[in-house]
Amino acid sequence: MSADKKVTFKKIKATGQMRKIMADYFYDLDGAVKDETQKVAWCTSVGPAELLLSLGFKVYYPENHAAMLGATRQATNYIPVANAIGYSPDICSYLTSDIGAYLKKETPLSRAYEGIEGIPKPDVLVFNTNQCRDVQDWLAWYSREWNIPLMGVSTFRNIGEISDEVLAGIVQQLKDLVPKLEKISGNKFDIDKFRETMAASKECTELWEKVLETNMASPAPMSFFDATIHMGPAVVLRGSQTAIDYYELLLKEMEERLADGVGAVEDEKFRLYWEGMPIWGKLRDMSELFIGLNTAVIASTYCNSWIFKAFDPADPFLSTARAYTEIFIVRDEEYKEKYIEDVVRNFKLDGILFHDSKTCPTNSNNRYGMPERLEKRLNIPSLTINGDLNDLRCYSEEQAKTQIEAFIEQLEAM
């Protein structure tokens, strides 16, 4: 089998609007840095953003910047720079590429947005270790570099059922942040503003979930590769009306595709699940490969990471703790396998692709026998692709292409 044929990308019309609101977001941040009265907070992407927004901070997400470094294929220029100051090549390549870019005084923001000279310097750095240890170490480097306060939440890991005791500990950590953040922001905490921000985040996340669920249909209107781009507003603009408006627009377009029978992949033949991080520098190449194989990669754990069903404005602290603790990455193997099983059945998938991301072990779920257990449990095949989220030196395009083509041949033979 060969995927070397001309392919057609189905352009999503809402992309233009997304680019505009993302540009507005970065220009707004840049303006905030130049306004001495406006405070800026850095926040890890699955962190207490709603609390920060309610206190009046402009919020910047370093993982979003790191993903831009990966998507523009610049990360490998910067990773060695961080390695040279003692950061191992085996740790998160988001961390090493971002710090390396800072040390070289370069950023894709200045190339994409005229007038932006660099990343926004913060007044406070806030983390949540629900993702991994690396996010805390990442922000700690900037805290030392700029002598800026670092604070955050340490989340339990490998959780099955989420107990009241676990939530109580996280709630207390969140509440302990408030007086420190009040002092830095210059604003008094207002629980009604917290509730209002959370309500907006909840609406955003519900719309994003509806967008992703349109892929239950066949043909699926959006690919995983599309979704990694269009999740941007859910990451950096949740808590705002802008994000809500955008996902209403995108959902309408996906529903129109459903009505017209338009799929992201022409003549969709097979439907796959992507487990793990994207390979940012190869999104278009991989999308093209799968289109050429009449195969739709349509569901993932990664894009679902910004669905926070537990948000409840009536109890914002407890629901923040629950929402940011019940995400996939925090949970135990039994929960993760049941989660993937449900998605495979609901989206009528034919196989699972595991991305073993060299520098992201927390988001690589193939290393302890999960693919083999799911194959047996679901009676469908899986494939593990070796690579990395940002470090393309860990990825062999030819090897991956050969593996994927062989995997599709296996599906055809079943």
Contacts in CASP RR format, 6 or more apart in sequence:
PFRMAT RR
TARGET T0000
AUTHOR 0000-0000-0000
METHOD contacts of the structure
MODEL  1
MSADKKVTFKKIKATGQMRKIMADYFYDLDGAVKDETQKVAWCTSVGPAE
LLLSLGFKVYYPENHAAMLGATRQATNYIPVANAIGYSPDICSYLTSDIG
AYLKKETPLSRAYEGIEGIPKPDVLVFNTNQCRDVQDWLAWYSREWNIPL
MGVSTFRNIGEISDEVLAGIVQQLKDLVPKLEKISGNKFDIDKFRETMAA
SKECTELWEKVLETNMASPAPMSFFDATIHMGPAVVLRGSQTAIDYYELL
LKEMEERLADGVGAVEDEKFRLYWEGMPIWGKLRDMSELFIGLNTAVIAS
TYCNSWIFKAFDPADPFLSTARAYTEIFIVRDEEYKEKYIEDVVRNFKLD
GILFHDSKTCPTNSNNRYGMPERLEKRLNIPSLTINGDLNDLRCYSEEQA
KTQIEAFIEQLEAM
1 293 0 8 1.000
1 405 0 8 1.000
1 408 0 8 1.000
1 409 0 8 1.000
1 412 0 8 1.000
2 405 0 8 1.000
3 289 0 8 1.000
3 290 0 8 1.000
3 292 0 8 1.000
3 293 0 8 1.000
3 401 0 8 1.000
3 404 0 8 1.000
3 405 0 8 1.000
5 292 0 8 1.000
7 266 0 8 1.000
7 288 0 8 1.000
7 291 0 8 1.000
7 292 0 8 1.000
8 266 0 8 1.000
8 291 0 8 1.000
9 287 0 8 1.000
9 288 0 8 1.000
9 291 0 8 1.000
10 262 0 8 1.000
10 263 0 8 1.000
10 264 0 8 1.000
12 222 0 8 1.000
12 226 0 8 1.000
12 230 0 8 1.000
12 250 0 8 1.000
12 253 0 8 1.000
13 253 0 8 1.000
14 230 0 8 1.000
14 246 0 8 1.000
14 249 0 8 1.000
14 250 0 8 1.000
14 253 0 8 1.000
15 229 0 8 1.000
15 230 0 8 1.000
17 246 0 8 1.000
17 249 0 8 1.000
18 229 0 8 1.000
18 230 0 8 1.000
18 232 0 8 1.000
18 233 0 8 1.000
18 246 0 8 1.000
18 250 0 8 1.000
21 233 0 8 1.000
21 237 0 8 1.000
21 242 0 8 1.000
21 246 0 8 1.000
22 232 0 8 1.000
22 233 0 8 1.000
22 236 0 8 1.000
23 112 0 8 1.000
23 113 0 8 1.000
24 242 0 8 1.000
25 236 0 8 1.000
25 237 0 8 1.000
25 242 0 8 1.000
26 109 0 8 1.000
26 112 0 8 1.000
26 113 0 8 1.000
26 116 0 8 1.000
27 113 0 8 1.000
27 116 0 8 1.000
28 58 0 8 1.000
29 40 0 8 1.000
29 58 0 8 1.000
29 60 0 8 1.000
29 120 0 8 1.000
30 113 0 8 1.000
30 115 0 8 1.000
30 116 0 8 1.000
30 118 0 8 1.000
30 120 0 8 1.000
31 38 0 8 1.000
32 38 0 8 1.000
32 39 0 8 1.000
32 40 0 8 1.000
32 58 0 8 1.000
32 120 0 8 1.000
33 40 0 8 1.000
33 120 0 8 1.000
33 121 0 8 1.000
38 58 0 8 1.000
39 56 0 8 1.000
39 57 0 8 1.000
39 58 0 8 1.000
39 123 0 8 1.000
39 124 0 8 1.000
39 184 0 8 1.000
39 185 0 8 1.000
39 186 0 8 1.000
40 57 0 8 1.000
40 58 0 8 1.000
40 59 0 8 1.000
40 60 0 8 1.000
40 120 0 8 1.000
40 121 0 8 1.000
40 122 0 8 1.000
40 123 0 8 1.000
41 52 0 8 1.000
41 57 0 8 1.000
41 58 0 8 1.000
41 59 0 8 1.000
41 60 0 8 1.000
41 122 0 8 1.000
41 123 0 8 1.000
41 124 0 8 1.000
41 125 0 8 1.000
41 126 0 8 1.000
41 181 0 8 1.000
42 59 0 8 1.000
42 60 0 8 1.000
42 61 0 8 1.000
42 62 0 8 1.000
42 122 0 8 1.000
42 124 0 8 1.000
42 125 0 8 1.000
42 126 0 8 1.000
42 139 0 8 1.000
42 142 0 8 1.000
43 49 0 8 1.000
43 52 0 8 1.000
43 59 0 8 1.000
43 60 0 8 1.000
43 61 0 8 1.000
43 126 0 8 1.000
43 127 0 8 1.000
44 61 0 8 1.000
44 62 0 8 1.000
44 63 0 8 1.000
44 126 0 8 1.000
44 127 0 8 1.000
44 128 0 8 1.000
44 131 0 8 1.000
44 135 0 8 1.000
44 139 0 8 1.000
45 61 0 8 1.000
45 63 0 8 1.000
45 64 0 8 1.000
45 131 0 8 1.000
45 235 0 8 1.000
46 128 0 8 1.000
46 130 0 8 1.000
46 131 0 8 1.000
46 305 0 8 1.000
46 306 0 8 1.000
46 324 0 8 1.000
46 327 0 8 1.000
46 329 0 8 1.000
47 126 0 8 1.000
47 127 0 8 1.000
47 128 0 8 1.000
47 130 0 8 1.000
47 153 0 8 1.000
47 324 0 8 1.000
48 126 0 8 1.000
48 128 0 8 1.000
48 152 0 8 1.000
48 153 0 8 1.000
48 174 0 8 1.000
48 177 0 8 1.000
48 320 0 8 1.000
48 324 0 8 1.000
49 59 0 8 1.000
49 61 0 8 1.000
49 201 0 8 1.000
49 238 0 8 1.000
49 239 0 8 1.000
50 194 0 8 1.000
50 197 0 8 1.000
50 198 0 8 1.000
50 201 0 8 1.000
50 238 0 8 1.000
50 239 0 8 1.000
50 311 0 8 1.000
50 316 0 8 1.000
50 320 0 8 1.000
51 174 0 8 1.000
51 177 0 8 1.000
51 178 0 8 1.000
51 181 0 8 1.000
51 194 0 8 1.000
51 320 0 8 1.000
52 59 0 8 1.000
52 126 0 8 1.000
52 181 0 8 1.000
53 59 0 8 1.000
53 197 0 8 1.000
53 239 0 8 1.000
53 240 0 8 1.000
54 189 0 8 1.000
54 190 0 8 1.000
54 193 0 8 1.000
54 194 0 8 1.000
54 196 0 8 1.000
54 197 0 8 1.000
55 181 0 8 1.000
55 182 0 8 1.000
55 185 0 8 1.000
55 187 0 8 1.000
55 189 0 8 1.000
55 193 0 8 1.000
56 185 0 8 1.000
56 187 0 8 1.000
57 123 0 8 1.000
57 124 0 8 1.000
57 181 0 8 1.000
57 185 0 8 1.000
58 120 0 8 1.000
59 236 0 8 1.000
60 119 0 8 1.000
60 120 0 8 1.000
60 122 0 8 1.000
60 236 0 8 1.000
61 235 0 8 1.000
61 236 0 8 1.000
62 94 0 8 1.000
62 98 0 8 1.000
62 138 0 8 1.000
62 139 0 8 1.000
63 94 0 8 1.000
63 135 0 8 1.000
63 235 0 8 1.000
64 232 0 8 1.000
64 235 0 8 1.000
64 236 0 8 1.000
65 98 0 8 1.000
65 107 0 8 1.000
65 108 0 8 1.000
65 109 0 8 1.000
65 119 0 8 1.000
66 75 0 8 1.000
66 93 0 8 1.000
66 94 0 8 1.000
66 95 0 8 1.000
66 97 0 8 1.000
66 98 0 8 1.000
66 390 0 8 1.000
67 94 0 8 1.000
67 278 0 8 1.000
67 280 0 8 1.000
67 389 0 8 1.000
67 390 0 8 1.000
68 108 0 8 1.000
68 109 0 8 1.000
68 112 0 8 1.000
69 75 0 8 1.000
69 78 0 8 1.000
69 97 0 8 1.000
69 98 0 8 1.000
69 101 0 8 1.000
69 108 0 8 1.000
69 390 0 8 1.000
70 97 0 8 1.000
70 280 0 8 1.000
70 281 0 8 1.000
70 389 0 8 1.000
70 390 0 8 1.000
71 280 0 8 1.000
71 281 0 8 1.000
71 283 0 8 1.000
72 108 0 8 1.000
72 111 0 8 1.000
72 281 0 8 1.000
73 281 0 8 1.000
73 392 0 8 1.000
74 97 0 8 1.000
74 101 0 8 1.000
74 106 0 8 1.000
74 108 0 8 1.000
75 93 0 8 1.000
75 97 0 8 1.000
75 280 0 8 1.000
75 390 0 8 1.000
75 391 0 8 1.000
75 392 0 8 1.000
76 97 0 8 1.000
76 390 0 8 1.000
76 391 0 8 1.000
76 392 0 8 1.000
76 393 0 8 1.000
77 104 0 8 1.000
78 96 0 8 1.000
78 97 0 8 1.000
78 98 0 8 1.000
78 99 0 8 1.000
78 100 0 8 1.000
78 101 0 8 1.000
78 103 0 8 1.000
78 104 0 8 1.000
78 106 0 8 1.000
79 89 0 8 1.000
79 93 0 8 1.000
79 96 0 8 1.000
79 97 0 8 1.000
79 100 0 8 1.000
79 390 0 8 1.000
79 391 0 8 1.000
81 99 0 8 1.000
81 100 0 8 1.000
81 101 0 8 1.000
81 103 0 8 1.000
81 104 0 8 1.000
82 95 0 8 1.000
82 96 0 8 1.000
82 97 0 8 1.000
82 99 0 8 1.000
82 100 0 8 1.000
82 103 0 8 1.000
83 89 0 8 1.000
83 96 0 8 1.000
85 99 0 8 1.000
85 103 0 8 1.000
87 95 0 8 1.000
87 96 0 8 1.000
87 99 0 8 1.000
89 96 0 8 1.000
89 359 0 8 1.000
89 391 0 8 1.000
90 358 0 8 1.000
90 359 0 8 1.000
91 134 0 8 1.000
91 137 0 8 1.000
91 359 0 8 1.000
92 132 0 8 1.000
92 134 0 8 1.000
92 138 0 8 1.000
92 359 0 8 1.000
92 360 0 8 1.000
93 358 0 8 1.000
93 359 0 8 1.000
93 360 0 8 1.000
93 388 0 8 1.000
93 389 0 8 1.000
93 390 0 8 1.000
93 391 0 8 1.000
94 134 0 8 1.000
94 138 0 8 1.000
94 360 0 8 1.000
94 389 0 8 1.000
94 390 0 8 1.000
95 134 0 8 1.000
95 135 0 8 1.000
95 137 0 8 1.000
95 138 0 8 1.000
95 141 0 8 1.000
96 359 0 8 1.000
97 390 0 8 1.000
97 391 0 8 1.000
98 138 0 8 1.000
99 138 0 8 1.000
99 141 0 8 1.000
101 107 0 8 1.000
102 119 0 8 1.000
102 142 0 8 1.000
102 145 0 8 1.000
105 118 0 8 1.000
107 116 0 8 1.000
107 118 0 8 1.000
107 119 0 8 1.000
109 116 0 8 1.000
109 118 0 8 1.000
109 119 0 8 1.000
110 116 0 8 1.000
110 117 0 8 1.000
110 118 0 8 1.000
121 146 0 8 1.000
122 142 0 8 1.000
122 146 0 8 1.000
122 148 0 8 1.000
123 148 0 8 1.000
123 149 0 8 1.000
123 184 0 8 1.000
123 185 0 8 1.000
124 148 0 8 1.000
124 149 0 8 1.000
124 150 0 8 1.000
124 151 0 8 1.000
124 180 0 8 1.000
124 181 0 8 1.000
124 184 0 8 1.000
125 139 0 8 1.000
125 140 0 8 1.000
125 142 0 8 1.000
125 143 0 8 1.000
125 148 0 8 1.000
125 149 0 8 1.000
125 150 0 8 1.000
125 151 0 8 1.000
126 139 0 8 1.000
126 150 0 8 1.000
126 151 0 8 1.000
126 152 0 8 1.000
126 177 0 8 1.000
126 181 0 8 1.000
127 135 0 8 1.000
127 136 0 8 1.000
127 138 0 8 1.000
127 139 0 8 1.000
127 150 0 8 1.000
127 151 0 8 1.000
127 152 0 8 1.000
127 153 0 8 1.000
128 135 0 8 1.000
128 152 0 8 1.000
128 153 0 8 1.000
128 155 0 8 1.000
128 324 0 8 1.000
129 135 0 8 1.000
129 136 0 8 1.000
129 153 0 8 1.000
129 154 0 8 1.000
129 155 0 8 1.000
130 153 0 8 1.000
130 155 0 8 1.000
130 157 0 8 1.000
130 324 0 8 1.000
130 325 0 8 1.000
130 327 0 8 1.000
130 329 0 8 1.000
130 330 0 8 1.000
131 329 0 8 1.000
131 362 0 8 1.000
132 329 0 8 1.000
132 360 0 8 1.000
132 362 0 8 1.000
132 363 0 8 1.000
136 152 0 8 1.000
139 150 0 8 1.000
140 150 0 8 1.000
142 148 0 8 1.000
143 149 0 8 1.000
143 150 0 8 1.000
149 180 0 8 1.000
149 184 0 8 1.000
151 177 0 8 1.000
151 180 0 8 1.000
151 181 0 8 1.000
152 173 0 8 1.000
152 177 0 8 1.000
153 170 0 8 1.000
153 173 0 8 1.000
153 174 0 8 1.000
153 177 0 8 1.000
153 324 0 8 1.000
154 173 0 8 1.000
155 170 0 8 1.000
155 324 0 8 1.000
155 325 0 8 1.000
155 330 0 8 1.000
156 166 0 8 1.000
156 170 0 8 1.000
156 325 0 8 1.000
156 330 0 8 1.000
157 330 0 8 1.000
158 330 0 8 1.000
158 331 0 8 1.000
158 332 0 8 1.000
159 166 0 8 1.000
159 325 0 8 1.000
159 330 0 8 1.000
159 331 0 8 1.000
159 332 0 8 1.000
159 335 0 8 1.000
160 331 0 8 1.000
160 332 0 8 1.000
160 334 0 8 1.000
160 335 0 8 1.000
162 322 0 8 1.000
162 325 0 8 1.000
162 326 0 8 1.000
166 325 0 8 1.000
167 318 0 8 1.000
167 321 0 8 1.000
167 322 0 8 1.000
167 325 0 8 1.000
169 321 0 8 1.000
170 321 0 8 1.000
170 324 0 8 1.000
170 325 0 8 1.000
171 317 0 8 1.000
171 318 0 8 1.000
171 320 0 8 1.000
171 321 0 8 1.000
174 317 0 8 1.000
174 320 0 8 1.000
174 321 0 8 1.000
175 317 0 8 1.000
178 189 0 8 1.000
181 189 0 8 1.000
182 188 0 8 1.000
182 189 0 8 1.000
191 316 0 8 1.000
194 316 0 8 1.000
195 313 0 8 1.000
195 314 0 8 1.000
195 316 0 8 1.000
196 313 0 8 1.000
197 239 0 8 1.000
198 239 0 8 1.000
198 311 0 8 1.000
198 312 0 8 1.000
198 313 0 8 1.000
198 316 0 8 1.000
198 319 0 8 1.000
198 320 0 8 1.000
199 311 0 8 1.000
199 313 0 8 1.000
200 238 0 8 1.000
200 239 0 8 1.000
200 240 0 8 1.000
200 241 0 8 1.000
200 243 0 8 1.000
200 244 0 8 1.000
201 238 0 8 1.000
201 239 0 8 1.000
201 308 0 8 1.000
201 311 0 8 1.000
202 308 0 8 1.000
202 311 0 8 1.000
202 312 0 8 1.000
202 313 0 8 1.000
203 244 0 8 1.000
204 233 0 8 1.000
204 234 0 8 1.000
204 237 0 8 1.000
204 238 0 8 1.000
204 239 0 8 1.000
204 240 0 8 1.000
204 243 0 8 1.000
204 244 0 8 1.000
204 247 0 8 1.000
205 234 0 8 1.000
205 238 0 8 1.000
205 306 0 8 1.000
205 307 0 8 1.000
205 308 0 8 1.000
205 309 0 8 1.000
205 311 0 8 1.000
206 309 0 8 1.000
207 244 0 8 1.000
207 247 0 8 1.000
207 248 0 8 1.000
207 251 0 8 1.000
208 231 0 8 1.000
208 234 0 8 1.000
208 247 0 8 1.000
208 306 0 8 1.000
208 307 0 8 1.000
209 304 0 8 1.000
209 307 0 8 1.000
209 309 0 8 1.000
210 247 0 8 1.000
210 251 0 8 1.000
211 222 0 8 1.000
211 227 0 8 1.000
211 230 0 8 1.000
211 247 0 8 1.000
211 250 0 8 1.000
211 251 0 8 1.000
211 254 0 8 1.000
212 222 0 8 1.000
212 227 0 8 1.000
212 299 0 8 1.000
212 303 0 8 1.000
212 304 0 8 1.000
212 307 0 8 1.000
214 220 0 8 1.000
214 221 0 8 1.000
214 222 0 8 1.000
214 251 0 8 1.000
214 254 0 8 1.000
214 255 0 8 1.000
214 257 0 8 1.000
214 258 0 8 1.000
215 221 0 8 1.000
215 222 0 8 1.000
215 298 0 8 1.000
215 299 0 8 1.000
215 347 0 8 1.000
216 346 0 8 1.000
216 347 0 8 1.000
216 348 0 8 1.000
217 258 0 8 1.000
218 268 0 8 1.000
218 271 0 8 1.000
218 348 0 8 1.000
219 261 0 8 1.000
219 262 0 8 1.000
219 263 0 8 1.000
219 264 0 8 1.000
219 265 0 8 1.000
219 268 0 8 1.000
219 296 0 8 1.000
220 263 0 8 1.000
220 264 0 8 1.000
220 265 0 8 1.000
220 268 0 8 1.000
220 271 0 8 1.000
220 296 0 8 1.000
220 298 0 8 1.000
220 347 0 8 1.000
221 254 0 8 1.000
221 257 0 8 1.000
221 258 0 8 1.000
221 261 0 8 1.000
221 262 0 8 1.000
221 263 0 8 1.000
221 264 0 8 1.000
222 230 0 8 1.000
222 254 0 8 1.000
222 257 0 8 1.000
222 264 0 8 1.000
222 298 0 8 1.000
223 264 0 8 1.000
223 265 0 8 1.000
223 287 0 8 1.000
223 290 0 8 1.000
223 296 0 8 1.000
223 297 0 8 1.000
223 298 0 8 1.000
224 274 0 8 1.000
224 278 0 8 1.000
224 297 0 8 1.000
224 298 0 8 1.000
224 299 0 8 1.000
224 300 0 8 1.000
224 303 0 8 1.000
225 278 0 8 1.000
225 283 0 8 1.000
225 284 0 8 1.000
225 286 0 8 1.000
225 287 0 8 1.000
225 290 0 8 1.000
225 297 0 8 1.000
226 264 0 8 1.000
226 287 0 8 1.000
227 300 0 8 1.000
227 303 0 8 1.000
228 278 0 8 1.000
228 283 0 8 1.000
228 302 0 8 1.000
228 303 0 8 1.000
229 283 0 8 1.000
230 250 0 8 1.000
231 303 0 8 1.000
231 306 0 8 1.000
233 242 0 8 1.000
233 243 0 8 1.000
233 246 0 8 1.000
233 247 0 8 1.000
234 243 0 8 1.000
234 247 0 8 1.000
234 306 0 8 1.000
235 306 0 8 1.000
237 243 0 8 1.000
237 246 0 8 1.000
238 306 0 8 1.000
256 262 0 8 1.000
257 263 0 8 1.000
263 296 0 8 1.000
264 296 0 8 1.000
264 298 0 8 1.000
265 290 0 8 1.000
265 291 0 8 1.000
265 294 0 8 1.000
265 295 0 8 1.000
265 296 0 8 1.000
266 291 0 8 1.000
266 294 0 8 1.000
267 294 0 8 1.000
268 294 0 8 1.000
268 295 0 8 1.000
268 296 0 8 1.000
269 293 0 8 1.000
269 294 0 8 1.000
269 295 0 8 1.000
270 293 0 8 1.000
270 294 0 8 1.000
270 295 0 8 1.000
270 296 0 8 1.000
270 350 0 8 1.000
270 351 0 8 1.000
270 408 0 8 1.000
270 411 0 8 1.000
271 295 0 8 1.000
271 296 0 8 1.000
271 298 0 8 1.000
271 347 0 8 1.000
271 348 0 8 1.000
271 349 0 8 1.000
271 350 0 8 1.000
271 351 0 8 1.000
272 290 0 8 1.000
272 295 0 8 1.000
272 296 0 8 1.000
272 297 0 8 1.000
272 298 0 8 1.000
272 349 0 8 1.000
272 350 0 8 1.000
272 351 0 8 1.000
272 352 0 8 1.000
272 353 0 8 1.000
273 297 0 8 1.000
273 298 0 8 1.000
273 299 0 8 1.000
273 300 0 8 1.000
273 340 0 8 1.000
273 343 0 8 1.000
273 344 0 8 1.000
273 347 0 8 1.000
273 349 0 8 1.000
273 351 0 8 1.000
273 352 0 8 1.000
273 353 0 8 1.000
274 297 0 8 1.000
274 299 0 8 1.000
274 300 0 8 1.000
274 302 0 8 1.000
274 353 0 8 1.000
274 355 0 8 1.000
275 300 0 8 1.000
275 301 0 8 1.000
275 340 0 8 1.000
275 352 0 8 1.000
275 353 0 8 1.000
275 354 0 8 1.000
275 355 0 8 1.000
275 365 0 8 1.000
275 366 0 8 1.000
276 300 0 8 1.000
276 301 0 8 1.000
276 302 0 8 1.000
276 354 0 8 1.000
276 355 0 8 1.000
276 357 0 8 1.000
276 360 0 8 1.000
276 363 0 8 1.000
276 364 0 8 1.000
276 365 0 8 1.000
277 302 0 8 1.000
277 355 0 8 1.000
277 357 0 8 1.000
277 360 0 8 1.000
277 363 0 8 1.000
277 364 0 8 1.000
277 389 0 8 1.000
278 302 0 8 1.000
278 355 0 8 1.000
278 389 0 8 1.000
279 286 0 8 1.000
279 355 0 8 1.000
279 357 0 8 1.000
279 385 0 8 1.000
279 387 0 8 1.000
279 388 0 8 1.000
279 389 0 8 1.000
279 392 0 8 1.000
279 395 0 8 1.000
280 389 0 8 1.000
280 390 0 8 1.000
281 390 0 8 1.000
281 392 0 8 1.000
282 392 0 8 1.000
282 395 0 8 1.000
282 397 0 8 1.000
285 397 0 8 1.000
286 400 0 8 1.000
289 401 0 8 1.000
289 404 0 8 1.000
290 296 0 8 1.000
290 297 0 8 1.000
290 404 0 8 1.000
293 404 0 8 1.000
293 405 0 8 1.000
293 408 0 8 1.000
295 408 0 8 1.000
297 353 0 8 1.000
298 347 0 8 1.000
298 349 0 8 1.000
299 343 0 8 1.000
299 347 0 8 1.000
299 349 0 8 1.000
301 328 0 8 1.000
301 336 0 8 1.000
301 339 0 8 1.000
301 340 0 8 1.000
301 365 0 8 1.000
302 363 0 8 1.000
304 328 0 8 1.000
305 327 0 8 1.000
305 328 0 8 1.000
305 329 0 8 1.000
308 323 0 8 1.000
308 324 0 8 1.000
308 327 0 8 1.000
309 323 0 8 1.000
310 319 0 8 1.000
310 322 0 8 1.000
310 323 0 8 1.000
310 326 0 8 1.000
311 319 0 8 1.000
311 320 0 8 1.000
311 323 0 8 1.000
312 318 0 8 1.000
312 319 0 8 1.000
313 319 0 8 1.000
328 335 0 8 1.000
328 336 0 8 1.000
328 339 0 8 1.000
329 362 0 8 1.000
329 363 0 8 1.000
331 339 0 8 1.000
333 368 0 8 1.000
333 370 0 8 1.000
336 365 0 8 1.000
336 370 0 8 1.000
337 370 0 8 1.000
337 373 0 8 1.000
337 374 0 8 1.000
337 377 0 8 1.000
340 352 0 8 1.000
340 374 0 8 1.000
341 374 0 8 1.000
341 377 0 8 1.000
341 378 0 8 1.000
343 349 0 8 1.000
344 351 0 8 1.000
344 352 0 8 1.000
344 374 0 8 1.000
344 378 0 8 1.000
344 380 0 8 1.000
345 378 0 8 1.000
349 380 0 8 1.000
350 380 0 8 1.000
350 411 0 8 1.000
351 380 0 8 1.000
351 381 0 8 1.000
351 382 0 8 1.000
351 383 0 8 1.000
351 411 0 8 1.000
352 371 0 8 1.000
352 374 0 8 1.000
352 380 0 8 1.000
352 381 0 8 1.000
352 382 0 8 1.000
352 383 0 8 1.000
353 382 0 8 1.000
353 383 0 8 1.000
353 384 0 8 1.000
353 385 0 8 1.000
353 404 0 8 1.000
353 407 0 8 1.000
354 364 0 8 1.000
354 365 0 8 1.000
354 366 0 8 1.000
354 370 0 8 1.000
354 371 0 8 1.000
354 382 0 8 1.000
354 383 0 8 1.000
354 384 0 8 1.000
354 385 0 8 1.000
355 364 0 8 1.000
355 384 0 8 1.000
355 385 0 8 1.000
355 387 0 8 1.000
356 364 0 8 1.000
356 366 0 8 1.000
356 367 0 8 1.000
356 384 0 8 1.000
356 385 0 8 1.000
356 386 0 8 1.000
356 387 0 8 1.000
357 363 0 8 1.000
357 364 0 8 1.000
357 387 0 8 1.000
357 388 0 8 1.000
357 389 0 8 1.000
358 386 0 8 1.000
358 387 0 8 1.000
358 388 0 8 1.000
358 391 0 8 1.000
358 394 0 8 1.000
359 388 0 8 1.000
359 389 0 8 1.000
359 390 0 8 1.000
359 391 0 8 1.000
359 394 0 8 1.000
360 388 0 8 1.000
360 389 0 8 1.000
361 367 0 8 1.000
363 389 0 8 1.000
366 384 0 8 1.000
371 382 0 8 1.000
371 384 0 8 1.000
372 382 0 8 1.000
374 380 0 8 1.000
374 382 0 8 1.000
375 381 0 8 1.000
375 382 0 8 1.000
381 407 0 8 1.000
381 410 0 8 1.000
381 411 0 8 1.000
381 414 0 8 1.000
383 403 0 8 1.000
383 404 0 8 1.000
383 407 0 8 1.000
385 400 0 8 1.000
385 403 0 8 1.000
385 404 0 8 1.000
386 394 0 8 1.000
386 395 0 8 1.000
386 396 0 8 1.000
386 399 0 8 1.000
386 400 0 8 1.000
387 394 0 8 1.000
387 395 0 8 1.000
387 396 0 8 1.000
387 400 0 8 1.000
388 394 0 8 1.000
388 395 0 8 1.000
END
